[in-house]
Amino acid sequence: MAHSASVGSAKRTVDVAGKRLGVKKFGGEFVKAGEIIIRQKGSLFYPGTNTDIGRDFTIFSKVEGFVNFRRMTGHKRGQKYVDVLLKQAPITENSRPVEKANPTVKLKQKKEGAGDTVKAPKTKIKAEKIAKPLKTSVKKKTADKK
C-alpha cells in the first residue's frame, strides 16, 4: 500500500508559437502587388477592390496602391472590406488617421515658460464666465462728518 497519494502529471505542457495573425498593412500605407494586408482565421475582413482572399483567409493586394478600410451599410451591415486604391483616399469624417495627435494648447506667457505646452481641458469654459469682472461686496462709505 502506498504511503502518499499519487499526484497526476500534467499532459500537453508544450508552448506553441503564436500564429502571427492580424493587420500587416494599415489604412493609407502603400503596398505592392502580392503583399499581405491581413492574416486572419475566418473572414473577419472581406476582400474589396484590387484585393483577393487566399485559402487560409489571407487578404492580399493584386495591384500597387494604398490600403483603405471600409464598413458596409444596408444588408451587409457590419462587414469590413479592404481595398487597394490607386490614389490615396482623402480623409473623411468616417475614416480614421493612422496617427492621432493629442490636442495641445500653447500658453502665452511673458518670459517664463513661453514654449510650454499643456493638454487641452476636457470641459468647455464659456467665454461669458471669463469675461465678467468680479463683483466686490465692499461698500464705499461716504464722509458726511466734518
C-alpha positions as CSV (number, residue, x, y, z in Angstrom):
1,M,0.0,0.0,0.0
2,A,1.3,3.5,-0.9
3,H,2.2,5.8,1.9
4,S,1.3,9.0,0.0
5,A,-1.4,9.9,-2.5
6,S,-0.4,9.7,-6.1
7,V,-0.2,13.0,-8.0
8,G,-1.1,13.2,-11.6
9,S,1.3,14.6,-14.1
10,A,0.3,17.5,-16.5
11,K,-0.1,16.5,-20.1
12,R,0.5,18.7,-23.1
13,T,2.7,21.3,-21.4
14,V,4.4,22.3,-24.6
15,D,4.1,26.0,-25.5
16,V,3.0,26.6,-29.1
17,A,4.3,29.6,-31.0
18,G,1.7,32.3,-32.0
19,K,0.3,32.3,-35.4
20,R,1.2,36.0,-36.2
21,L,-2.3,36.9,-37.2
22,G,-3.6,40.4,-37.6
23,V,-3.4,43.5,-39.8
24,K,0.0,43.8,-41.5
25,K,-0.6,47.0,-43.5
26,F,-2.8,49.7,-42.1
27,G,-5.0,52.3,-43.9
28,G,-3.1,54.8,-46.0
29,E,0.0,52.6,-46.3
30,F,1.5,51.8,-49.7
31,V,1.5,48.2,-50.8
32,K,3.0,46.4,-53.9
33,A,1.2,43.6,-55.8
34,G,1.1,40.4,-53.8
35,E,1.8,41.9,-50.4
36,I,-0.2,40.5,-47.5
37,I,-2.5,43.1,-45.9
38,I,-4.3,40.9,-43.3
39,R,-3.7,37.4,-41.9
40,Q,-6.8,36.1,-40.2
41,K,-8.7,32.9,-39.2
42,G,-12.1,33.1,-40.8
43,S,-13.5,36.0,-42.8
44,L,-13.4,38.9,-40.3
45,F,-12.4,41.2,-43.2
46,Y,-13.6,40.7,-46.8
47,P,-11.6,41.5,-50.0
48,G,-12.7,44.6,-51.8
49,T,-11.3,46.4,-54.9
50,N,-7.9,45.2,-56.1
51,T,-7.6,42.7,-53.3
52,D,-8.2,38.9,-53.1
53,I,-8.5,36.3,-50.4
54,G,-6.3,33.2,-50.0
55,R,-7.2,29.7,-49.0
56,D,-6.4,30.5,-45.4
57,F,-8.4,33.7,-45.5
58,T,-5.3,35.9,-46.0
59,I,-6.1,39.1,-47.8
60,F,-3.5,40.3,-50.2
61,S,-3.2,43.1,-52.8
62,K,-3.4,42.5,-56.6
63,V,-2.0,45.8,-57.7
64,E,0.2,48.6,-56.3
65,G,-1.6,51.2,-54.3
66,F,-2.8,52.5,-51.0
67,V,-4.7,50.4,-48.4
68,N,-8.2,51.5,-47.5
69,F,-10.7,50.0,-45.0
70,R,-14.4,50.5,-45.2
71,R,-17.6,49.2,-43.4
72,M,-20.6,48.2,-45.3
73,T,-24.2,49.5,-44.6
74,G,-27.5,48.1,-45.6
75,H,-28.0,44.3,-45.7
76,K,-24.2,43.8,-45.5
77,R,-24.0,46.0,-42.4
78,G,-21.1,45.2,-40.1
79,Q,-18.9,43.6,-42.8
80,K,-15.5,45.2,-43.1
81,Y,-13.9,45.4,-46.5
82,V,-10.3,46.0,-47.5
83,D,-9.5,47.9,-50.7
84,V,-6.3,48.9,-52.5
85,L,-6.8,52.2,-54.2
86,L,-4.5,53.5,-57.0
87,K,-4.6,57.0,-55.5
88,Q,-4.5,57.7,-51.7
89,A,-8.0,58.2,-50.4
90,P,-8.9,61.6,-48.9
91,I,-9.5,61.7,-45.2
92,T,-13.3,61.8,-44.5
93,E,-15.2,62.1,-41.2
94,N,-15.7,58.3,-41.1
95,S,-12.1,57.4,-41.8
96,R,-9.5,57.4,-39.1
97,P,-6.0,58.7,-39.5
98,V,-3.1,56.4,-38.8
99,E,-1.6,58.6,-36.0
100,K,-3.8,60.6,-33.7
101,A,-2.3,63.7,-32.3
102,N,-3.0,64.8,-28.8
103,P,-4.8,68.2,-28.7
104,T,-2.4,70.7,-27.1
105,V,-2.8,74.4,-26.3
106,K,0.2,76.7,-26.1
107,L,0.2,79.0,-23.2
108,K,1.2,82.6,-24.0
109,Q,3.2,83.9,-21.1
110,K,5.9,86.5,-20.8
111,K,9.4,85.2,-20.4
112,E,8.8,82.2,-18.2
113,G,7.6,79.0,-19.9
114,A,7.0,80.6,-23.3
115,G,7.3,77.3,-25.1
116,D,5.4,75.0,-22.7
117,T,2.5,73.0,-24.0
118,V,-0.4,71.8,-21.9
119,K,-3.2,69.3,-22.8
120,A,-6.5,70.9,-23.7
121,P,-9.0,70.9,-20.9
122,K,-11.8,68.3,-21.2
123,T,-14.6,70.7,-20.1
124,K,-15.5,73.8,-22.2
125,I,-15.5,77.1,-20.3
126,K,-17.9,79.7,-21.5
127,A,-16.3,83.0,-22.5
128,E,-19.0,84.9,-20.6
129,K,-17.8,83.5,-17.3
130,I,-14.2,84.5,-18.0
131,A,-15.0,88.0,-19.3
132,K,-17.2,89.1,-16.4
133,P,-15.4,91.1,-13.7
134,L,-15.7,90.0,-10.1
135,K,-18.3,91.9,-8.1
136,T,-17.0,93.3,-4.8
137,S,-19.2,93.4,-1.8
138,V,-17.3,96.2,-0.1
139,K,-19.5,99.4,0.0
140,K,-17.9,102.8,-0.1
141,K,-18.5,104.9,3.0
142,T,-19.3,108.5,2.4
143,A,-17.6,111.0,4.6
144,D,-20.5,113.2,5.8
145,K,-18.9,114.2,9.1
146,K,-16.6,117.2,9.2
